[in-house]
Amino acid sequence: MVKLNKIYTRTGDDGTTGLVDGSRRAKHDARMEAIGAVDEANSALGLLAVSLDPAGSPASAVSRIQNDLFDLGADLATPGDDFAPSEMVLRIVPAQAEWLEAAIDALNENLAPLTSFILPGGSEAAARAHVARAAVRRAERAATALAAVEPVNPAALAYLNRLSDYLFVLARALNAAGAGDVLWVPGQNR
């Protein structure tokens, strides 16, 4: 269990931050950019969570996902190319993305097929899910940019990709099972 007695350490005043292995990186480093983008996505999920019925299935799923995103941040904060989880190293595992796939399939069962692209919006909760989806896409771009220059756990990349899909389907489900989706009308304002 993590125990934080003091929030400020002053060790980052020089523009660096520490990683799990004890190394330090510039706060603008690609690894730190990916970790920060995951944190932003998690914050967007927190905003979504407050608009959901706390006793409902979507709220439970969002809570689980927020915890997974902390795991993902820890994964990204642990450089190296050994992606096997252990007592000392927290890594995303394929089962976490597989859980998202099952959740997507369950939500999708009750949705009519799409006949148009949809605009982010509809209900407040659906709009918040779309904001979270866009934040997750940014995190995915940051993580894949990192993966272009350093090893990144493939399961973490798959998780981010699946999570944006989940949030898209969740937004549709929150829009009265898709009935409240706002459809894109190409060229409507020409």
Secondary structure as GFF3:
##gff-version 3
##sequence-region A 1 190
A	DSSP	beta_strand	16	18	.	.	.	ID=ss1
A	DSSP	beta_strand	24	26	.	.	.	ID=ss2
A	DSSP	alpha_helix	30	49	.	.	.	ID=ss3
A	DSSP	alpha_helix	57	76	.	.	.	ID=ss4
A	DSSP	alpha_helix	94	108	.	.	.	ID=ss5
A	DSSP	beta_strand	118	119	.	.	.	ID=ss6
A	DSSP	alpha_helix	124	147	.	.	.	ID=ss7
A	DSSP	alpha_helix	154	174	.	.	.	ID=ss8
A	DSSP	beta_strand	182	183	.	.	.	ID=ss9
###
